[in-house]
Structures are given as C-alpha cells and as structure tokens.
Amino acid sequence: MPTRRHFLMGFVATPIVLSRLSHAAGVPVQLSRTPTCDDDDDLTPAQTEGPYFTPESPEKQDFASDAPGGEPMTLAGYVLTENCQPVAKALIELWHANEIGTYDNSGYKLRGHQFTDAEGKWWFETIVPGVYPGRTRHYHLKVQRPGGNVLTTQLYFPGEPDNERDRIFNAALLLDVRATSDGKFGRYDFIVA
C-alpha cells in the first residue's frame, strides 16, 4: 500500500488532475497545465467560519506535531481560477479540531496558513479531526487569491455517518480521501473568483 509521502510526491510531480471533472471508469482525467473547466467551473461554495477561528495564525505546513496521537493525514490540492488557471501565492488558512473533537482556543495548535506555489499547489501534514456534538468530521479553511476576496469554507469526509445529520454539510465540499499505509491522503481543488 502506498504511503502519504508517495501520494504527496506524485501530487507535486504530476500535471494538474482535477478530481471533480468527469472520470472514465473511476480514473481521474489528467489535464494540461492550462486546462478549461468545461462544466466544472463553479466556484467553491462558501460556508460559515464557525465560532473557533483565531486570526493571525502562524505560517506552517506541519500540523501533525500538534496532535501526535491523531491519525496522520496529508491534505492537498490546487487553487484555480474559474477557467482552471493555477493561482500562485494564494493564501490557504486551515484550522480544525484535534482527534477527540476539541479546538485549541488559547493557542495555535492545528491552526496555520501557507501560500500556494507557482503552480497553485498547497498541502498540509495534519491529522484526521475528531467529531463533536452537532457536527460531522470537517476542516475549516480560508482561501484568498492575491488581491481577491476571502473564501471561507469547510471540507468534509466521504462516508461519514454524521454527514446527513449536519445541517451545513455540502456534498460539493467532499474531499477525495485515499487510505495509505501510514494514514490518509485527502485532495480538494478550490475554484476561486
């Protein structure tokens, strides 16, 4: 079974693959560096920030060391325009609960930000967040292209029993999650105005 590092290295080294485009027999369509989105040019849906956002988070990619007891997860994707052009230097801010569903509200554990590379790629080494009453498993994110508006949204896990009970769950925000030999790899590509 491949590792999270295997998926991340493949992700970093390959052309853009948009997981939400049409698939033939479940195999993602590989696209050139400047593709057109065809029918998949909808902007990523916005969602509530929630009560646990803390401004001025540190710039970091390694969240896993904040919660060494959690299940490892590499979270990755692209930031793209409506016509699938990669967005370099877009801000990606992430915050989420620890493995038992608790947020760090006094510091910056499992909180931070980074910027996309020249090809619009981003990734975090983190953990699978725990659930807490009233919500399904999720990540909170803010995405902002240089000079653009801030998109505040959440990403969800497929197959979670609480998805249907969560009043703000949106299937358009499902991660593409793969099991690896050392945790999970989750992929989502943001489309921003």
C-alpha positions as CSV (number, residue, x, y, z in Angstrom):
1,M,0.0,0.0,0.0
2,P,1.4,3.5,-0.9
3,T,2.3,5.9,1.8
4,R,1.1,9.5,2.3
5,R,4.6,10.6,1.1
6,H,4.1,8.6,-2.1
7,F,0.8,10.4,-2.8
8,L,2.3,13.8,-2.0
9,M,5.4,13.2,-4.1
10,G,3.2,12.1,-7.0
11,F,0.9,15.1,-6.5
12,V,3.9,17.6,-6.5
13,A,5.5,16.0,-9.6
14,T,2.5,15.5,-11.9
15,P,0.3,17.8,-14.0
16,I,-2.9,19.1,-12.6
17,V,-5.6,16.4,-12.1
18,L,-9.0,17.8,-11.3
19,S,-10.8,15.2,-9.4
20,R,-14.2,16.8,-9.9
21,L,-14.1,16.5,-13.7
22,S,-15.7,13.6,-15.5
23,H,-13.9,10.2,-14.9
24,A,-13.7,7.2,-17.1
25,A,-14.0,4.0,-15.1
26,G,-13.1,5.9,-11.9
27,V,-9.7,7.1,-13.3
28,P,-9.1,10.8,-12.9
29,V,-8.6,12.8,-16.2
30,Q,-5.1,14.2,-16.4
31,L,-5.1,17.8,-17.7
32,S,-2.5,20.1,-19.2
33,R,-1.2,23.0,-17.1
34,T,-3.8,25.5,-18.6
35,P,-7.0,23.4,-19.0
36,T,-10.5,24.7,-19.5
37,C,-13.0,23.6,-16.9
38,D,-15.9,22.9,-19.2
39,D,-18.9,22.1,-16.9
40,D,-16.9,22.2,-13.7
41,D,-16.2,25.9,-13.5
42,D,-18.4,26.5,-10.5
43,L,-16.9,28.5,-7.6
44,T,-16.1,26.6,-4.4
45,P,-19.1,27.1,-2.1
46,A,-18.6,29.4,0.9
47,Q,-19.6,28.2,4.3
48,T,-19.6,29.6,7.8
49,E,-16.4,30.4,9.6
50,G,-17.8,28.9,12.8
51,P,-17.0,30.0,16.4
52,Y,-13.4,28.7,16.6
53,F,-11.5,30.9,14.1
54,T,-8.4,32.6,15.5
55,P,-6.8,35.3,13.4
56,E,-3.0,35.8,12.8
57,S,-2.2,32.1,12.7
58,P,1.5,31.1,12.0
59,E,2.8,30.1,8.6
60,K,3.3,26.4,8.7
61,Q,2.6,23.1,6.9
62,D,3.2,20.7,9.7
63,F,0.1,20.4,12.0
64,A,0.7,16.7,12.8
65,S,3.2,17.5,15.5
66,D,0.5,19.5,17.3
67,A,-1.5,16.2,17.8
68,P,0.9,13.3,17.9
69,G,-2.0,10.9,19.0
70,G,-4.1,11.6,15.9
71,E,-4.4,9.6,12.7
72,P,-2.0,11.2,10.1
73,M,-3.5,12.9,7.1
74,T,-1.9,14.8,4.2
75,L,-4.4,17.4,2.9
76,A,-3.5,18.8,-0.5
77,G,-4.9,20.4,-3.6
78,Y,-4.8,23.3,-6.0
79,V,-6.2,26.8,-6.1
80,L,-7.5,27.5,-9.6
81,T,-9.5,30.3,-11.3
82,E,-12.9,29.6,-13.0
83,N,-11.0,28.8,-16.2
84,C,-8.7,26.4,-14.4
85,Q,-5.6,28.7,-14.4
86,P,-3.4,28.0,-11.3
87,V,-3.3,30.7,-8.7
88,A,0.2,31.3,-7.3
89,K,0.7,32.9,-3.9
90,A,-2.9,32.3,-2.8
91,L,-3.3,32.2,1.0
92,I,-4.6,29.0,2.4
93,E,-5.5,29.1,6.1
94,L,-6.5,25.9,7.9
95,W,-7.9,25.2,11.4
96,H,-9.6,22.1,12.9
97,A,-10.4,20.0,15.9
98,N,-8.0,17.5,17.4
99,E,-8.6,13.8,17.3
100,I,-11.1,14.0,20.2
101,G,-13.1,16.9,18.7
102,T,-11.6,19.7,20.7
103,Y,-10.2,23.0,19.3
104,D,-7.2,24.8,20.7
105,N,-8.8,28.2,21.6
106,S,-5.8,29.6,23.6
107,G,-3.0,29.0,21.1
108,Y,-2.3,27.8,17.5
109,K,-2.3,24.0,17.7
110,L,-3.9,22.7,14.5
111,R,-4.0,26.2,13.1
112,G,-1.9,27.9,10.5
113,H,-1.6,29.1,7.0
114,Q,0.6,28.9,3.9
115,F,0.7,30.1,0.3
116,T,0.3,28.2,-2.9
117,D,3.4,27.6,-5.1
118,A,3.8,28.8,-8.7
119,E,1.5,26.0,-9.9
120,G,-1.2,26.8,-7.4
121,K,-0.4,23.7,-5.2
122,W,-0.9,23.6,-1.5
123,W,-0.6,20.9,1.2
124,F,-0.6,20.4,5.0
125,E,0.6,17.4,7.1
126,T,-2.1,17.1,9.7
127,I,-4.4,14.7,11.4
128,V,-8.0,13.4,10.8
129,P,-10.1,15.7,13.0
130,G,-12.4,14.2,15.6
131,V,-16.2,14.8,15.7
132,Y,-18.1,16.8,18.3
133,P,-21.8,17.1,19.1
134,G,-23.8,18.5,16.2
135,R,-21.1,18.4,13.6
136,T,-19.7,15.8,11.2
137,R,-15.9,15.5,10.7
138,H,-14.6,18.6,8.9
139,Y,-11.8,21.0,8.2
140,H,-12.2,24.9,8.2
141,L,-10.3,26.9,5.5
142,K,-10.0,30.4,4.2
143,V,-8.7,30.8,0.7
144,Q,-7.7,34.1,-0.9
145,R,-6.0,34.8,-4.2
146,P,-3.7,37.8,-4.3
147,G,-6.0,40.9,-4.3
148,G,-9.1,38.8,-4.2
149,N,-11.9,38.2,-1.7
150,V,-11.6,35.7,1.1
151,L,-13.4,32.4,0.6
152,T,-14.3,30.8,3.9
153,T,-15.4,27.2,3.6
154,Q,-15.2,23.7,5.1
155,L,-14.2,20.4,3.7
156,Y,-15.8,17.1,4.6
157,F,-15.0,13.4,4.6
158,P,-17.0,11.0,2.4
159,G,-19.0,8.2,4.0
160,E,-19.2,9.8,7.5
161,P,-22.4,8.8,9.3
162,D,-23.0,12.3,10.6
163,N,-22.8,14.0,7.1
164,E,-26.6,13.7,6.6
165,R,-27.3,15.0,10.1
166,D,-25.0,18.0,9.9
167,R,-27.2,21.0,9.0
168,I,-24.5,22.8,7.0
169,F,-22.9,19.7,5.3
170,N,-22.4,20.3,1.5
171,A,-21.5,17.3,-0.8
172,A,-19.7,19.7,-3.2
173,L,-17.1,20.1,-0.4
174,L,-16.2,16.4,-0.1
175,L,-12.5,15.5,0.0
176,D,-11.2,12.8,-2.3
177,V,-9.7,10.6,0.5
178,R,-7.3,7.7,0.0
179,A,-6.1,5.3,2.7
180,T,-2.3,4.9,2.8
181,S,0.0,2.6,4.8
182,D,0.7,5.5,7.2
183,G,-2.6,7.4,7.4
184,K,-4.7,9.1,4.8
185,F,-4.3,11.4,1.8
186,G,-7.1,13.9,1.1
187,R,-7.4,16.1,-2.0
188,Y,-9.5,19.1,-2.9
189,D,-9.1,21.8,-5.6
190,F,-10.5,25.2,-4.8
191,I,-12.1,27.3,-7.6
192,V,-12.0,31.0,-6.7
193,A,-13.2,34.2,-8.4
